[in-house]
Amino acid sequence: MLNKSNNIIETLLGIFVVLVAAYFAYFAYSSGQAGRSFKGYTISAKFMRIDGLHVGSDVKISGVKIGTIKSLEIDPKTYQANVVLYIDGKLKIPTDSSAAVVSEGLLGGKYIAIEPGADSEVLANKGIIMDTESSVNFETLLNKFLFSKSEEENVTKKNNHKESNAEEDVNKTKSATNESPNLEIMNDSQTQNKPDTDKSKKTKIELNRKPNTTKNETNSISDD
């Protein structure tokens, strides 16, 4: 029984692998035949980044396919990506049109979207679209977002630390101001108590002197 179940699983896995390989083979064939299903002309556009584009990707106007990407090259002078587009011959592209690398969705593929201009002149064969917008790298955007988030957290931590230090300084000054009146009261009480101690010292000295005077009086009487 176990051998039969294992054989069934292996068979299903083999069929799945064959289907995936057939899909990729069809995709490669369709990409290689791109641009040959209709008669047209070629135009080009230069981009700083073309992440996600490949030969055979769609070229669209208002969401409708009008051509495909024929080739991808690097300009050795500017190091920009030179994208050659194969456009349906029935459509004429104005010279002031723009091209952008856009995504079909969050997880979808990329394609070239052309925004037609208003110029009466049109691009001829091997014409160039000057106004372009490069592909957006979601990883770069995510890294920038995370970096800015961490920077904000660090700034808030620094501000909180500064506020806590300021509160501690205020509390210290308050405690110092509260202690200074007590010190003044203690000094006043000490100054008030000093005369009493001086009086007590004087009385002690007078008391010590009195017996001597009495002794002198007795001695004078005895002499007489």
C-alpha positions in Angstrom: 0.0 0.0 0.0 2.8 2.4 0.9 4.6 1.7 -2.3 1.5 2.4 -4.4 0.8 5.7 -2.6 4.4 6.7 -3.1 4.2 5.9 -6.8 1.0 7.9 -7.1 2.7 10.9 -5.5 5.8 10.6 -7.7 3.6 10.4 -10.8 1.6 13.6 -9.8 4.9 15.4 -9.1 6.2 14.4 -12.5 3.1 15.6 -14.3 3.3 18.9 -12.4 7.0 19.4 -13.4 6.1 18.6 -17.1 3.3 21.1 -17.1 5.5 23.8 -15.6 8.2 23.1 -18.2 5.7 23.3 -21.0 4.4 26.6 -19.7 7.9 28.1 -19.7 8.6 26.7 -23.1 5.4 28.3 -24.5 6.3 31.6 -22.8 9.8 31.6 -24.3 8.4 30.7 -27.7 5.7 33.5 -27.6 8.4 36.0 -26.4 10.6 35.0 -29.4 7.7 35.4 -31.8 6.7 38.8 -30.3 6.3 41.5 -32.8 5.8 39.1 -35.7 2.0 38.8 -35.5 1.4 42.2 -37.0 3.1 44.6 -39.4 4.4 47.7 -37.8 7.4 50.0 -37.1 10.0 50.4 -34.4 10.6 53.3 -32.0 12.9 53.5 -29.0 12.9 55.1 -25.6 15.7 55.4 -23.0 15.2 54.8 -19.3 17.4 54.9 -16.2 15.8 51.7 -14.8 13.7 49.0 -16.5 13.3 46.5 -13.6 10.8 43.8 -14.5 10.8 44.4 -18.3 11.9 41.7 -20.8 11.8 41.1 -24.5 8.1 40.4 -25.4 6.6 42.6 -22.7 3.5 44.6 -23.7 3.4 48.2 -24.9 0.0 49.7 -24.1 -2.0 52.9 -24.6 -4.9 53.4 -22.2 -4.5 49.8 -21.1 -4.8 48.4 -24.7 -1.9 46.5 -26.2 -0.5 48.3 -29.2 2.9 46.5 -29.5 5.7 44.7 -27.7 9.3 45.2 -26.6 11.6 44.0 -29.4 15.0 44.4 -27.7 16.7 45.8 -24.6 20.2 47.4 -24.9 22.6 49.5 -22.9 23.7 52.8 -24.3 27.6 52.8 -23.8 27.7 56.6 -23.6 24.9 57.3 -21.1 24.6 53.8 -19.5 20.9 54.1 -19.9 18.6 51.3 -21.0 17.6 51.7 -24.6 14.3 49.9 -25.1 13.2 49.2 -28.7 9.4 49.0 -29.2 7.6 47.3 -32.0 4.4 49.3 -32.6 1.3 48.3 -34.7 1.5 50.1 -38.0 -2.1 51.2 -37.8 -1.3 53.6 -34.9 0.8 56.7 -35.2 2.5 58.1 -32.0 2.8 61.9 -31.7 6.4 63.2 -31.2 5.6 64.8 -27.8 4.3 61.5 -26.3 5.7 60.0 -23.1 6.5 56.5 -22.1 6.7 55.0 -18.6 7.5 51.6 -17.0 4.4 50.7 -15.0 3.2 47.6 -13.2 0.0 45.6 -13.8 -0.5 45.2 -10.1 1.3 44.7 -6.8 2.6 41.3 -7.9 2.0 41.7 -11.7 4.4 42.1 -14.5 5.8 45.3 -16.0 5.0 46.9 -19.3 5.5 50.1 -21.2 2.6 52.6 -21.0 2.6 55.3 -23.7 0.8 58.6 -23.0 0.0 60.2 -26.4 0.8 63.8 -26.9 -1.0 66.6 -28.8 1.6 67.3 -31.5 0.4 67.0 -35.1 3.7 65.4 -36.1 4.1 61.7 -35.5 7.1 59.4 -34.9 8.5 57.8 -37.9 10.3 54.4 -38.1 13.2 54.3 -35.6 11.9 57.5 -33.9 12.7 58.3 -30.3 10.4 59.1 -27.4 12.2 61.7 -25.3 10.0 62.0 -22.3 10.3 58.8 -20.2 9.7 57.6 -16.6 11.7 54.8 -15.2 10.6 51.8 -13.3 10.0 52.1 -9.5 11.9 49.7 -7.3 9.6 48.6 -4.5 12.6 47.2 -2.5 14.2 50.7 -2.5 10.9 52.3 -1.5 10.5 49.8 1.3 14.0 50.4 2.5 13.5 54.2 2.5 10.3 53.8 4.4 11.8 51.6 7.0 14.9 53.9 7.3 12.7 57.0 7.7 10.6 55.1 10.3 13.7 54.2 12.3 15.0 57.8 12.0 11.7 59.1 13.4 11.9 56.7 16.3 15.4 57.9 17.1 14.3 61.5 17.0 11.4 60.9 19.3 13.7 59.0 21.7 16.1 61.9 21.7 13.3 64.4 22.3 11.9 62.3 25.1 15.4 62.1 26.7 15.8 65.9 26.4 12.4 66.5 28.0 13.2 64.1 30.9 16.5 65.9 31.5 14.7 69.3 31.4 12.2 68.0 33.9 15.0 66.8 36.2 16.7 70.2 36.0 13.4 72.0 36.9 12.9 69.6 39.8 16.4 70.3 41.0 15.9 74.1 40.9 12.5 73.7 42.7 14.1 71.7 45.5 17.0 74.2 45.7 14.5 77.1 46.1 12.5 75.2 48.6 15.7 74.5 50.7 17.0 78.1 50.7 14.1 79.5 52.9 14.7 76.8 55.4 18.4 77.7 55.6 17.5 81.3 56.1 15.1 80.4 58.9 17.8 78.3 60.6 20.3 81.1 60.3 17.8 83.6 61.8 17.1 81.2 64.7 20.8 80.8 65.3 21.4 84.6 65.3 18.4 85.0 67.7 19.8 82.4 70.1 23.3 84.0 70.3 22.4 86.9 72.6 20.8 84.4 75.1 24.0 82.4 75.2 26.0 85.7 75.8 23.7 86.7 78.6 24.1 83.3 80.2 27.8 83.6 80.0 27.7 87.1 81.7 25.5 85.8 84.5 27.9 82.9 85.1 30.9 85.4 85.3 29.0 87.6 87.7 28.1 84.7 89.9 31.7 83.6 90.0 32.8 87.1 91.0 30.3 87.6 93.9 31.9 85.1 96.3 35.2 86.8 96.0 33.7 90.1 97.0 32.1 88.6 100.0 35.5 87.0 101.0 37.2 90.4 100.7 34.5 92.0 102.9 35.0 89.3 105.7 38.8 89.8 105.6 38.4 93.6 106.0 36.1 93.1 109.0 38.5 90.7 110.7 41.3 93.1 110.3 39.3 95.8 112.0 
